[in-house]
Amino acid sequence: MTQASYGQFCPVAMAAEVLCTRWTVVLLRELVAGSTRFNDLRRGVPLMSPALLVKRLRDLEEAGIVHRVASRTEPGILEYQLTPAGRDLKPVIEAIGIWGQRWFEADVSLQHLDPSLLMWDMHRNLDPSLLPPRRCVIRFLYPELPAARRQWWLLIEPGAEVDLCSVDPGFDVDLYVTTDLRTMTAIWMGLTTVRKAMSEGKLLLTGDRQVASHMQTWLGLSPFATEKKLVSA
C-alpha cells in the first residue's frame, strides 16, 4: 500500500490501511460474491476506471488478500482468487452490507441507480431451478433510460451459467419485464415486491404466465434484502 500509515499498532488501524482506500471494499464485495476475472470485476464496479482497478488488485495482492492463478477452463486466462486471508473478510463485507441495509433510508439508497450493476447482480443471484427446464429468455425494458441502456436480456440455459446480454441474443423471449429502474432496484433490494409493484402499475409482465407468477422467487434478491430497515423508509 502506498498511502501513509496511521502509525498505530491497533489492529483496526492496521486493517484500515489496507481496506479503507477508495473502491477497495466495493471491489472486495465483488470478489466475495464470486467474480474472479478482470472483465467480470469491471462489470461489478462499472464506475471504477480500469487503471484504478488494476492498482487496487495489485494492492490486494501485495497485502496477501488475493492472488492470480491460471484459469482451469481457459488457457492463458488469469483469475483473481481470494487467499485464506481474503476469504476471512467475507463476514466483514457481509456485516458492512447488513449495516448499510438497516441504517440507510430507502430514498437515499435509490438515489444511486445503475442498470448495468443492477442487472449484473440480478444475473448472478437468479435461481434457474425455479424456471422451466429449457432455455428461458427474459427481457427487461426500462423505458425512461437512453436507448443504449434501456434493454437487457437474461439467458438461462439448463446446466449453464446465467448469461447477461445488453444486445438481443436472438432467441424467442419467454417473459417481457417492463418497469422503471427505480422500481426494479427497489424490488431487488427488498424494499417492495413484484406483486405490489404490479398492483401499483409500476411493473408489467408479459409472456409465460408460469415464469411471471414465480418472478419474486426465481429473481433471487440481494443478499441483504431480508434485512429490515431500522430507519424510516
Secondary structure as GFF3:
##gff-version 3
##sequence-region A 1 233
A	DSSP	alpha_helix	11	19	.	.	.	ID=ss1
A	DSSP	alpha_helix	24	33	.	.	.	ID=ss2
A	DSSP	alpha_helix	38	44	.	.	.	ID=ss3
A	DSSP	alpha_helix	50	62	.	.	.	ID=ss4
A	DSSP	beta_strand	66	70	.	.	.	ID=ss5
A	DSSP	beta_strand	78	82	.	.	.	ID=ss6
A	DSSP	alpha_helix	84	87	.	.	.	ID=ss7
A	DSSP	alpha_helix	90	103	.	.	.	ID=ss8
A	DSSP	alpha_helix	106	109	.	.	.	ID=ss9
A	DSSP	alpha_helix	115	125	.	.	.	ID=ss10
A	DSSP	three_ten_helix	128	130	.	.	.	ID=ss11
A	DSSP	beta_strand	136	141	.	.	.	ID=ss12
A	DSSP	alpha_helix	147	150	.	.	.	ID=ss13
A	DSSP	beta_strand	151	156	.	.	.	ID=ss14
A	DSSP	beta_strand	163	165	.	.	.	ID=ss15
A	DSSP	beta_strand	175	179	.	.	.	ID=ss16
A	DSSP	alpha_helix	181	188	.	.	.	ID=ss17
A	DSSP	alpha_helix	194	199	.	.	.	ID=ss18
A	DSSP	beta_strand	203	207	.	.	.	ID=ss19
A	DSSP	alpha_helix	209	213	.	.	.	ID=ss20
A	DSSP	alpha_helix	215	218	.	.	.	ID=ss21
###
